[in-house]
Amino acid sequence: MSVSSAARRAAALQLVLVLLGLLLVPLALRVANRVRGVPPLGPSYLSAIEGPRVRRPFDSGPRQEITRQNPGFVVIGDSMAGSRIEPPLLSHLTGQTVFPLFLAGSGSAWWYLALKNWVIESGSHPKCTFIFFRDTNLTEPFFRAEGQYRWSLDVVAHEREDEVNAVLGRRGGGPLYSLRSAVDRAYGVSQAREWIEPAVNDAPAHLMFGYRRTREIFMTQLNERFGLTHLRPMDAADLQASEDREANFDRYVDDSFLPLMLRDAANAKVPLCFVRVQRRPEGGRPPVQTPAMQRYIAKLRIYVEAHGAHFHDDTGDPRLTLDMYEDGDHLSHDGRLRYTQLFYDRMRPLFP
């Protein structure tokens, strides 16, 4: 055997050993989980895109409160709705209770589940439920439905959400998600994350302070210091959630939560109104709408109205001036009060 052939064999053997190490070493997580007594995880209600994991329990509180209050109107949305609608003021203007379901950073998956599991299941029949959105968010089922936002779906989801799982599976599931889930199950990654992440997050405080109470005070103050209220406002704080590549209504509508929203609301006789917010004005004018976005919104309006719901687009309203905006597409406190009055004036036919 030549020296070069022996060297190649040795290199190949080393490569095999390295690959085996990469595959086998993470199995230590399973051993660590067993030592720590971490219980096995049950299957996810979103099995099309993830493996077993720890989930937060369903929160029935909002549903019960809607039943108790029997509001005349419900408003659902993310911070776009939260920075635009002042519920007490709108309640005063309409003379009826307005129930807000706002969650910053939420998307259409959360909006649908909040509508289905809180509003409709409450047995209440509000005169109208408003759902606020930006651009193509209504047909982007994965927007704010993964990663750090997953917990928000847990609190509005039942143990089984087969239609939600199906939508996400059709739109984004596939070999990549199957591989990730298989790796998660094989190595017990999600189980390990439940005790590793808190340990890593608390490690600096443990090194700095010897007493638990002192550590808790420090972590609370640290989290408050880096909270949203202490962030410097920026004109471009909101990344464009929708681009022209998503502005293809015919392609994406059937694999979104919009048909489910319209179907469930119609079956429950809960009127819907979708409100598209205006993004931050540019140069004293409403933001430019690309031809693709204009076509998308036109088709969205036709689709929504054909299914018996209402549609309103803020874009182009000259009364929504730049001085009402604060951070990105969010409105300021004064802007929220002004918008609520404008919203009431514009939507008077829906406020009998």
N, C-alpha and C positions, 0 to 999 in steps of 0.2 A: 504494500500500500504506500502510495506516495505521500510525502509530507503535506502537500496541498490538499489531498483527499482527506487525510486525517484531520487537518485543520477545519475543513468544511464540516465534517461530521461532528467535531467538537463544538463548533459554532451552532450547528443545528440543534444539538443536544442542549446547549445552554439556552437557546431560544425556547425550546419545549419546556424546560424547567421554569423559565421565567413566566411563560404563559400559564403553566400549571399553578405557579405561585399566585398569579393574579386571580385565578379562578378559585383557589382553595383558601387563601388567607382570609378573604371576607367571610368565610364560613364561621370564623371565630365570633362573628356577631350573633350567630344562633346559639353558640355556647354561652356567650355573655348574657343573652336574653334569658336563657334557662337558669343561669346562676342567680340572676336578679329576680326570677320568678315572674317575668312578664307574661301575661296570659296571651294565648293565640288570638289573632284577629279574625273577625267574621268578614264575609264578602261585602264589598262596597255596593251601594245602590247605583253606582255609576261604573259597573263592571266593564263597560265597553272601553273605558279610558284609564282605569286604574285597578290595582290589586287590593287586597285587604288592607284596611287602615283603621285607626281610631277616629271616630267621628263624634261631633257634638250632638247632643240630643235635640230632637224637634222641640221648638218653643211654641207651645199652644197659647201663651199669654196674649199675643196680639189678636188671635182669633176669638178668644173669650171676651176681650175688651171690645172688639167690634160688635159682637153679639150683644153685649151689655149696652153700648152706646147707640147702636143702630143708627150710624151716621147717615146724613143725607148725601155726603160726597166722600170719596176716598181719593187720595193722591199717592201714586206709586212712582218711585224713581230713585236715582242716585243723588249726588250732590247738585246736579243741575236742577232737580226739582227742589231740593232742600234749600238752595240759595235763591230760589225764585218765589216760592209760595210761603207766605206767613199764615199758617193755619188759623190762629185766633182772629186775624183780620179778615180772612176769607169767610170764616164762620159768622163774623159780625155782618159782613156785607150780604151774605146769602140768607142769614137768619136761620141757618141749619148747621149741625155739627159737621166739621170737616176732619176726617181722620187721616193723618199722614203716615205713610209707610216709606220712610226714607232710609237708605243705606248708602253712604258714600262708598264709591268703588264697586257698586253692584252693576250687573248687566242683565240681559234679557232672560237668562235662566232664573235668576233670583226674582225678577219681576213676575215671571209666569208662575213660579211656585208660590209667591206671596199672594197673587191673585187667586190661584186655585185652592191653596191650603189654608189661607187666612180669610180672605174676603168671601169667596164663594162658600166655603165650608162653614162659615159663621152663621149662615142662614139669613144674613141681612141682605137687603135689596137696596143699596144706595141708588139714588137717582142717576148718578154717573160716577164712573171710576176713571180718573185721568192717569195716563201713563206717559211720563216725560222721557224723551230720548234724544240722542244726537245722531244726525246723519243716518248711517247704515246699521246702527246698533241693534235694531229690531231683527235683523236677519243675520247677525253674527252670534251664533249660540255660544261660541267659546270665549267671547269677550268677557273678561273678569269672571271666568268660571273655573280657572285652574290655579295651581300654586297657592300663593298667599291668600287668595280669595275663596278657596274651597270651603273654609269653615262657614262662610256666610250662607252657602247653599244648605249646609247641614241643618241649620236652625229652621229652615222653611221646608225641608224635605221629610217625607215619611220613610219608613223602613224600605219600601219599594217605590221607585219612581220609574216604571218601565218605559213610559213615553219619553221622559227626559233622557234616560239612558239611550234610547233608540235614536233620538235626534243627534246627540253628541257622537254616537257610534257611526251614524251615516256621514256626518260632516267631517269628523276628524279621527275616528278610531281606525285601527289597522295594524299592520305588522309591528310598527314602532311601539305602539301602546301595549301590544301583546308581549313583546320582548321585555319592555320595562316592567310589566306586571309579573312576568316569569322570574326576572332577576330579583324583584322585591320579595316574592314568595320564597325563592330559594335561599336567600341570605337573611331574611327577616329584617329587611331594612326599615320598614315602617314601625315595627315593634321597637327596634333599637333607637329610632328617632325620638320615641316618646320619653326616653330617659337620658339620651345623650345631649339633645338640644338644651333642655333646662340646665344640665350640668355645665355645659360650655357657656351658656348665657350668664350663669351665676358665678362662674369661676373668678372673674376680676373682683367682684364684691367680696367673695370669700377670702381672697388674698389681702384685701384692704381692711376689712373689718372682721373682728372676731366674734361679734355678737349678732344674733339673728335679727333682732329688732332694728339695729343700726343698719344692717344690710337692706332690710325691707324699706326703710325710709330713704336710703340712698337710691335704690332702684326706682322707687316711686317718683322721686324728684328728677332723676335722670330721664325717665320716660316722659314726664311732663315737659321738661326742658326741650326735648326733641319732638314734641307733639306738633300738630298742624298749626296751632295758634301761635307758635313761635317761629314759624317759617317765614322767610322774607317773601312778600308777594312778588310774583313775576308775571309779566304779560304773557309769556309763552309757557305757562306752567302746565297746560294741558296738551299732551301730544295728540296729534291728529288720530283719533280712534278710527276714522274711516278714510280710506283712500279710494281712488277710482277703481282699483282692482276689486274692491268689495261692492262697488256700485253697479252690480249686475243683478237686478231684482229677480228676473225670470230664473236665473241660475240658482239662486240661494233661498228663495222664499219657502219652498217646500221642505227644505232641511233646516228649518228654524223653528222658534217657539211661537212665532206670530200666528200660524194657523191654529195652534192649540189654544192660544189666548182667545182668539175670536170664537172658536167652537165652544169652549167651556163657558165663556161669558154669555153667549147666545143661549146655550142650553139652560143656564141658571137665571136667564132674564136679568142680567147685570149689564147695563149699558156701558160701553167703553168709549173713551175719547183719547186718541194718541196725539201728543203735543210735541212737535219738533222744536227744540230750543234754537235760538239764533246764537251762533258762535260770536266770538269777540269781534266787534266792528274794526275795520281797517281803514285808516285815513278818513275817518268820519263817515264811512259808508258801511253797509252790511258786507260781510266777507264775500269774496267772489265765488260763484257757484260754477263749477266746471260743467260742460255739456253732459258728461256722464252722470254727474250728481243730479242735475236737473231732470234727466230722464228717469233716474231711479226714484226720486221723490214723486214725480208725476205718476209713475206706475204704483208706488206705494199708496198714494192717496186713492187711486181708483180701486185698488184691491181692498183696502180697509173699508171704504164706503160701500163697496159691492157686498161686503159681508155684514152690513148693518151697523157699523161703528162710525164714530165721528173722527175727523182728522183736522188738525190745526197746525199751521206752520208759522212760527214767529219770524222766520227769515224775511228780511225786507221791511219790517215794520219800522218806520222812521222814528217812532217814539222810544225805541230801544237804543238809547244813545250810549256812547262810550263811558260817560261819567257814571253810569249805573253799574259798570263792571269793576271788579276788584282784582281777582287773581285768575288769569286765563279766561275761561268761559263762565266763571262763577260771578254772581252779582254781589255787591256790597250789601250791608244791612239796610241802608237807605234805598238801594236799588231793589232789594227784595220787597220792601213796602210799596214802592212805586209800581213794581211789576205786578204784585198781587191786585192792586187796584185796576191796572190796565187789563189784566187777565179777566177779572170780573166783568169789566165793561165789554170786552171782546166776546166773551162766552155767555152773555146774558141769556140767550135762548136755552142754554143747558142748565140755568139756575132758576127754575120756576118757583 
